[in-house]
Amino acid sequence: MSLVTFFLTRRKYLKEVDKAETEIVSNEIDNVEKATRIWRNLSEDITARLTADIAALRSENEKTREKLNALTRENNALRSQMASLQKELRLSNTENEKLLRQLKVLSDHLKTNEKEG
């Protein structure tokens, strides 16, 4: 009788061990699935944020490029205007020098006339 009890108890024990092992494996699979789901969600969130950040940076980069192009055009126009003004200044300086020479000649002539007169 004790031998029958032993075998029955052992059989019950082995079934319980099998059931416990199955539950452990099932729990491990559930845990892996949960961890995978968490990583997938994190990955999707990071991907979405990075995609949005990249789009924002591209937009900002395009606006900066447009501003740079506008400033370059303005800078070129100002350089051209400055070159034109420098040319005018040189011409004015030349004209002023001519006028100063004429004034000196006139002044010298007037001084000569005053001495004679």
KAGILIN-V10023 format. One record per residue. N is the residue number from 1. BURIAL is 1 if it has 9 or more other C-alpha atoms within 8 Angstrom, else 0. Layout:
n=<N;N>
burial=<BURIAL;BURIAL>
This chain:
n=<1;2;3;4;5;6;7;8;9;10;11;12;13;14;15;16;17;18;19;20;21;22;23;24;25;26;27;28;29;30;31;32;33;34;35;36;37;38;39;40;41;42;43;44;45;46;47;48;49;50;51;52;53;54;55;56;57;58;59;60;61;62;63;64;65;66;67;68;69;70;71;72;73;74;75;76;77;78;79;80;81;82;83;84;85;86;87;88;89;90;91;92;93;94;95;96;97;98;99;100;101;102;103;104;105;106;107;108;109;110;111;112;113;114;115;116;117>
burial=<0;0;0;0;0;0;0;0;0;0;0;0;0;0;0;0;0;0;0;0;0;0;0;0;0;0;0;0;0;0;0;0;0;0;0;0;0;0;0;0;0;0;0;0;0;0;0;0;0;0;0;0;0;0;0;0;0;0;0;0;0;0;0;0;0;0;0;0;0;0;0;0;0;0;0;0;0;0;0;0;0;0;0;0;0;0;0;0;0;0;0;0;0;0;0;0;0;0;0;0;0;0;0;0;0;0;0;0;0;0;0;0;0;0;0;0;0>
